[in-house]
Amino acid sequence: MLIYFKATFNTKFKTGDNLTSKKRIHTIDEIRGFCVFCMVFFHCFFTYGYMFGNEFAKNLFDFFEHISFLFSATFILICGISCRLSRNNFLRGSKIIGAALCVTLVTLIVMPDMPITFGILHLLGSCVLIYSLVGRFTDKIPVIPGVAVCFLLFIVAYNMPEGRYIGFGDLRLDLPSKLYESDFLMMFGFLPEGKAYSDYFPLIPYIFPFFAGTFIGKFAKEERFPKFMYKARIKPLSVLGRNAFFVYLIHQPLAYGVFYLISLIGGVKL
């Protein structure tokens, strides 16, 4: 199971049971590794700041929250690229959903006030399943128009979960409040008022960078990326990117344990 999910998250870009490209695109590993690095620190700020009451960490989390979507969207886009290289996206998506449900169960027990009911794994699993059903239809759409439309839709829908509107600036449309009253609709981006989640990635708007990645993945499948992307340059980031799933699994409980020990030594109260 762990080996499978490492392939799912890491997008190895070489011939194997799940992926079909012959060359490894090391730059993708390095970009993914950088995103994982930023994600770990961002979640550490949240854990130490909001769960252990450290004001400095809380301020750092609030500061970086405004740009965190850039790293998340990039990570999601890379998952979309990998779909072009997978031989069985339905099976792949189903297994990611299985892991996501396990995460939900654990967080309901450990932190019932802020569970992960639709986090990054739920999103990626759902997107991969959706792509397994509609991917053959998107093959007819050229890469550049497809990517452009996806990014435009991401910008238009970015404020929908919390802002309750679509659009930007003066060009915005407020959405009916009734859409935000159901817990079921939260997975689509209609976040009920007063709900708190430690990891929340709704389908809208994050399905759009995922599908942008599926279009870019056409270049990966045809080995048409620039030559420099097939060379390794920053080994630590490459290693981190290749082990993204394992890092995702261990970093939050590990961070909690470390900060708990710090709280015992330094007197920081929960």
C-alpha positions as CSV (number, residue, x, y, z in Angstrom):
1,M,0.0,0.0,0.0
2,L,2.8,2.5,0.9
3,I,4.7,1.7,-2.2
4,Y,1.5,2.3,-4.3
5,F,0.8,5.7,-2.7
6,K,4.4,6.8,-3.1
7,A,3.9,6.3,-6.8
8,T,0.6,8.1,-6.6
9,F,2.0,11.2,-4.9
10,N,5.5,11.1,-6.4
11,T,4.7,10.7,-10.1
12,K,7.9,8.8,-10.9
13,F,7.8,9.5,-14.6
14,K,9.4,6.2,-15.7
15,T,8.2,2.9,-17.0
16,G,6.5,0.8,-14.3
17,D,3.3,-0.9,-13.2
18,N,1.3,2.3,-12.9
19,L,3.2,4.9,-14.9
20,T,4.2,4.8,-18.6
21,S,6.8,7.5,-19.3
22,K,10.4,6.3,-19.8
23,K,12.3,9.4,-18.5
24,R,12.2,10.7,-15.0
25,I,11.5,14.5,-14.9
26,H,13.7,15.5,-12.0
27,T,12.6,19.1,-12.0
28,I,9.0,17.9,-11.2
29,D,10.4,16.0,-8.2
30,E,12.3,19.1,-7.0
31,I,9.3,21.4,-7.4
32,R,7.1,18.8,-5.5
33,G,9.8,18.6,-2.8
34,F,9.8,22.3,-2.3
35,C,6.0,22.3,-2.0
36,V,6.2,19.6,0.6
37,F,8.9,21.5,2.5
38,C,6.7,24.6,2.6
39,M,3.7,22.5,3.6
40,V,5.5,20.9,6.6
41,F,6.6,24.3,8.0
42,F,3.1,25.8,7.4
43,H,1.5,23.0,9.3
44,C,4.0,23.2,12.1
45,F,3.1,26.9,12.5
46,F,-0.5,25.9,12.7
47,T,0.1,23.1,15.2
48,Y,2.4,25.1,17.5
49,G,0.4,28.3,17.1
50,Y,-3.2,27.2,17.4
51,M,-3.0,23.9,19.2
52,F,-0.2,24.9,21.7
53,G,-1.0,28.6,22.0
54,N,2.3,30.0,20.7
55,E,1.7,33.6,19.5
56,F,4.8,33.8,17.3
57,A,3.9,30.6,15.4
58,K,0.3,31.8,15.1
59,N,1.4,35.0,13.6
60,L,3.7,33.2,11.1
61,F,0.8,30.9,10.1
62,D,-1.5,33.9,9.6
63,F,1.2,35.6,7.5
64,F,1.9,32.7,5.2
65,E,-1.7,31.7,4.9
66,H,-2.2,34.3,2.2
67,I,0.3,32.6,-0.1
68,S,0.0,29.0,0.9
69,F,-2.5,28.3,-1.9
70,L,0.4,28.7,-4.4
71,F,2.2,25.7,-3.0
72,S,-1.0,23.7,-2.6
73,A,-2.1,24.4,-6.1
74,T,1.3,23.5,-7.5
75,F,1.2,20.2,-5.6
76,I,-2.3,19.5,-6.9
77,L,-1.2,20.4,-10.5
78,I,1.6,17.9,-10.3
79,C,-0.9,15.2,-9.3
80,G,-2.8,16.1,-12.4
81,I,0.3,15.6,-14.5
82,S,0.7,12.1,-13.1
83,C,-2.7,11.1,-14.3
84,R,-1.5,11.2,-17.9
85,L,1.1,8.6,-17.0
86,S,-1.1,6.2,-15.0
87,R,-2.5,3.1,-16.5
88,N,-5.5,2.8,-14.1
89,N,-6.6,6.1,-12.6
90,F,-9.9,4.6,-11.3
91,L,-8.0,2.1,-9.1
92,R,-5.4,4.8,-8.2
93,G,-8.1,7.3,-7.1
94,S,-10.0,4.6,-5.1
95,K,-7.0,3.8,-3.1
96,I,-6.3,7.5,-2.4
97,I,-9.9,7.8,-1.1
98,G,-9.4,4.8,1.1
99,A,-6.3,6.4,2.7
100,A,-8.3,9.7,3.0
101,L,-11.1,8.0,4.9
102,C,-8.5,6.5,7.3
103,V,-7.2,10.0,8.0
104,T,-10.7,11.2,8.7
105,L,-11.3,8.4,11.1
106,V,-8.1,9.1,13.0
107,T,-8.7,12.9,13.2
108,L,-12.2,12.4,14.4
109,I,-10.8,10.5,17.4
110,V,-7.7,12.6,18.0
111,M,-9.0,16.1,17.3
112,P,-12.8,15.9,17.1
113,D,-13.1,19.7,17.1
114,M,-11.1,20.1,13.9
115,P,-11.3,16.9,11.9
116,I,-10.1,16.4,8.4
117,T,-13.2,15.5,6.5
118,F,-12.2,16.8,3.1
119,G,-8.5,17.4,3.0
120,I,-5.8,17.1,0.4
121,L,-6.1,13.3,0.1
122,H,-9.9,13.5,-0.3
123,L,-9.5,16.1,-3.0
124,L,-6.8,14.2,-4.9
125,G,-8.6,10.9,-4.7
126,S,-11.9,12.6,-6.0
127,C,-10.1,14.4,-8.8
128,V,-8.3,11.3,-10.0
129,L,-11.6,9.4,-10.0
130,I,-13.3,12.2,-11.9
131,Y,-10.5,12.2,-14.4
132,S,-10.8,8.5,-14.9
133,L,-14.3,9.0,-16.1
134,V,-13.9,12.2,-18.2
135,G,-10.2,12.1,-19.2
136,R,-10.9,10.7,-22.7
137,F,-13.1,13.7,-23.4
138,T,-10.5,16.2,-22.4
139,D,-8.0,14.6,-24.8
140,K,-9.7,16.6,-27.6
141,I,-8.9,19.9,-25.9
142,P,-5.6,21.6,-26.9
143,V,-3.1,22.0,-24.1
144,I,-2.7,25.8,-24.0
145,P,-6.5,26.7,-24.1
146,G,-7.2,24.0,-21.6
147,V,-4.6,25.3,-19.1
148,A,-5.7,28.9,-19.6
149,V,-9.3,28.1,-19.0
150,C,-8.5,26.1,-15.8
151,F,-6.4,28.9,-14.3
152,L,-9.1,31.4,-15.1
153,L,-11.7,29.3,-13.4
154,F,-9.4,28.8,-10.4
155,I,-9.1,32.6,-10.0
156,V,-12.8,33.2,-10.5
157,A,-13.8,30.5,-8.0
158,Y,-11.0,31.0,-5.4
159,N,-13.1,33.0,-3.0
160,M,-16.2,30.7,-3.1
161,P,-15.6,28.6,0.0
162,E,-15.1,31.5,2.5
163,G,-16.0,34.6,0.6
164,R,-19.2,33.1,-0.7
165,Y,-18.9,34.6,-4.1
166,I,-17.3,34.0,-7.5
167,G,-15.4,36.5,-9.5
168,F,-12.9,39.1,-8.4
169,G,-12.9,42.9,-7.9
170,D,-16.1,44.6,-9.0
171,L,-16.9,41.6,-11.2
172,R,-18.3,39.3,-8.6
173,L,-21.5,37.3,-8.0
174,D,-22.7,36.6,-4.4
175,L,-23.9,33.1,-4.0
176,P,-27.2,32.1,-2.2
177,S,-26.6,31.5,1.5
178,K,-28.7,28.3,1.4
179,L,-25.8,26.6,-0.5
180,Y,-23.7,27.0,2.7
181,E,-26.1,25.3,5.1
182,S,-25.4,21.7,4.2
183,D,-22.4,19.7,5.5
184,F,-22.6,17.5,2.4
185,L,-22.0,20.5,0.1
186,M,-18.8,21.5,1.9
187,M,-16.8,19.0,-0.3
188,F,-17.8,21.2,-3.3
189,G,-16.6,24.4,-1.7
190,F,-19.7,25.6,0.1
191,L,-18.2,25.8,3.6
192,P,-20.9,26.2,6.4
193,E,-20.4,29.1,8.7
194,G,-18.7,28.4,12.0
195,K,-17.1,25.1,10.7
196,A,-13.4,24.6,11.4
197,Y,-11.2,22.1,9.6
198,S,-7.5,21.6,10.1
199,D,-7.1,20.6,6.4
200,Y,-9.7,21.7,3.9
201,F,-9.3,21.5,0.1
202,P,-12.8,21.5,-1.6
203,L,-13.3,20.4,-5.2
204,I,-14.0,24.0,-6.1
205,P,-11.6,25.8,-6.8
206,Y,-8.9,23.1,-6.5
207,I,-10.2,20.8,-9.2
208,F,-9.1,23.4,-11.7
209,P,-5.3,23.3,-11.1
210,F,-5.6,19.5,-11.1
211,F,-7.1,19.5,-14.6
212,A,-4.6,22.1,-15.7
213,G,-2.0,19.5,-14.7
214,T,-3.7,16.8,-16.8
215,F,-3.3,19.0,-19.9
216,I,0.3,19.7,-19.1
217,G,0.7,16.0,-18.6
218,K,0.3,15.5,-22.3
219,F,3.8,17.0,-22.7
220,A,5.1,14.6,-20.0
221,K,3.6,11.6,-21.7
222,E,5.1,12.5,-25.0
223,E,8.5,13.4,-23.4
224,R,8.3,17.0,-24.7
225,F,9.4,18.9,-21.6
226,P,12.6,21.0,-22.0
227,K,15.7,18.9,-21.7
228,F,16.9,20.6,-18.5
229,M,13.9,19.3,-16.6
230,Y,15.2,15.7,-17.0
231,K,18.4,16.5,-15.0
232,A,18.6,16.4,-11.2
233,R,20.0,19.5,-9.6
234,I,18.8,19.8,-6.0
235,K,19.0,16.3,-4.5
236,P,17.5,17.0,-1.1
237,L,14.3,18.5,-2.7
238,S,14.2,15.6,-5.2
239,V,14.4,13.1,-2.4
240,L,11.7,14.9,-0.5
241,G,9.5,15.1,-3.5
242,R,9.9,11.4,-4.3
243,N,8.7,10.6,-0.7
244,A,5.9,13.1,-0.5
245,F,3.3,10.7,0.7
246,F,5.4,9.3,3.5
247,V,6.3,12.8,4.6
248,Y,2.6,13.8,4.5
249,L,1.7,10.8,6.8
250,I,4.3,11.4,9.4
251,H,4.9,15.1,9.6
252,Q,1.8,16.1,11.5
253,P,1.9,13.5,14.3
254,L,5.7,14.0,14.5
255,A,5.2,17.8,14.8
256,Y,2.6,17.4,17.5
257,G,4.9,15.1,19.5
258,V,7.8,17.5,19.2
259,F,5.8,20.5,20.2
260,Y,4.2,18.6,23.1
261,L,7.7,17.8,24.4
262,I,8.6,21.5,24.0
263,S,5.5,22.5,25.9
264,L,6.5,20.2,28.8
265,I,10.0,21.6,28.9
266,G,9.2,25.3,28.2
267,G,5.8,25.5,30.0
268,V,3.8,26.3,26.9
269,K,0.2,25.5,27.7
270,L,-2.4,23.9,25.4
